[in-house]
Amino acid sequence: MANTSARMLRLLSLLQTHRFWPGGDLAARLEVSERTLRRDIDRLRELGYPVNATRGVAGGYQLQSGAAMPPLLVDDEEAVAIAVGLRTAAGGAVEGIEETSVRALTKVVQVMPPRLRRRLDALRTHTVPVPLGDGPRVDALTLTVLAQACRDDERLRFRYTARDGTATARLVEPHRLVPLGRRWYLVAWDAERHGWRTFRVDRLSQPTATGARFRQRELPGGDAARFVRDQLASVPTRYQVEIRIEAPAEHVARVVDRWGQAEPLDERSTLLRMNVDEFDWLLLLVAAVDAEFEVVRPAELRAYLRAQGSRFLRAAESGF
């Protein structure tokens, strides 16, 4: 019985991580016969999990949304609360769990009945999220569409607006979603331009799964996060910044993380290099280092610091 229970949990986990499983593949993963697999599928249905079956040579199984939530030990109110919480986390409210939150949200929404999806849509439509800093807002339900397409190896169509404002229609083979700083990026093979591309999710609209499957290609380097960083490094930025900071390079690197390169000058000082379009986020990072510093370049940064410094001094000297 213990083995059967463990196999059932494994079966449910597989069904929740792939939109469609051929019967032979699923049986092979579980190391059981297809007859045993059919019995296990029947047991899941008895527990309330809506599993559709397709007969024939290309037959298989697919977990669908049903008339009610499957037995997850939560009621309707709790299910909506979970989805809202995951949407908030996916938007970056808690650093480091954005990608995990999107995967979990994808599973919850997949089995959520239409009446609960409508409630979730109402919450999304009639609430105003507050982004972190000046980062762009990304709809977490859009992220779930992209995540499902990545998971299911399914081609996507969407509208994309480039840096210069040009809008184009894209057909892609999605590979991975990558959260980097305050933004989300989709790494995908562009089926019409025949090359790997990185798309900012906040510039993407109307994502639609086409139903057409594809075989995943090998991403250059094999690391989606590094691929995004390399792509961003090749994009021209407005300012190339160099700042000398009176703090060890290890400390500066921990604070600035992926946003810059900390080059040690000696044991107590560091040259920080960053490529930025605006100075506001840079100011927050340098302040977080909490050390004396000197701007090497550009001159525009010195002017910006003078203006901001004057504003802070006026606030400190005011009588309010």
Summary of the structure (lengths in Angstrom):
residues: 320
radius of gyration: 24.6
end to end distance: 71.8
largest distance: 80.9
contacts: 882
relative contact order: 0.07
helix: 45%
strand: 25%
